[in-house]
Amino acid sequence: MVSTKFVNQLNDKYKIKFNNSQLLEEAFTHSSYANEHPQDGVRDYEKLEFLGDAVLELAISDYLYRHFTELNEGELTRMRSNIVDTEGFAEFAKKFGFPAEINLGHGEEKAGARSRKTLLEDVFEAFNGALFLDQGMNAVEHFLHLTVYPLIDAGKFDASRDYKTDLQEFLQQDGPVKIEYQVIKEEQLPSRFTVQLRVNGKVVSQGAGHNKKAAEQDAAQAALAKRS
């Protein structure tokens, strides 16, 4: 169960006090724990994760739109993707002490799930989903203003991330692979390119942009999202 220390930390550092403590417990309960402890009557976090994902995307999109007026739509999209991806949310979860509070079944605990980035991402989303249900969007915004938004303002999530390089490094961890970007459609007025990405001859994603370079970056980003 969520520790008293963590509950006090939420109150002291972030001025967050849940009205419904059951929601907080649910946000930190993995399905493996819920299955092993049905007598506790606590559901797992999966539905809260679903909600939190949408809540966070809306909140962060709104913040970027209002505070980075010099960026175009593509740059805003790239910056948002850098923030709401597995790495970003997992990093937030670790920074705010979430891993120690997760309720895991014995098998998942032994497998080291507590440090698994995808799980930490899920819990971060679930927590914000629970906060939204408990106190509304203003409470979520308040939490993000104290935690995530300062990191955005500090430039931690650059809009110019090179997804092609990131993908190449990811795919070549275990040896060389053949990566090909092929233009499959080109439109005029307005200019728009559609690119197909193949890895070792197999189509893995597709991307689009106002020029070939932007389309390739979009395709690489889509391929990375599938592997997160």
Secondary structure, DSSP 8 states (H G I E B T S, - for coil): ---HHHHHHHHHHH----S-HHHHHHHTB-HHHHHH-GGG----SHHHHHHHHHHHHHHHHHHHHHH-TTS-HHHHHHHHHHHHSHHHHHHHHHHTT-GGG-B--HHHHHTTGGG-HHHHHHHHHHHHHHHHHHH-HHHHHHHHHHHTHHHHHTTSS-TT--HHHHHHHHHTTTS---EEEEEEEEETTTTEEEEEEEETTEEEEEEEESSHHHHHHHHHHHHHHHH-
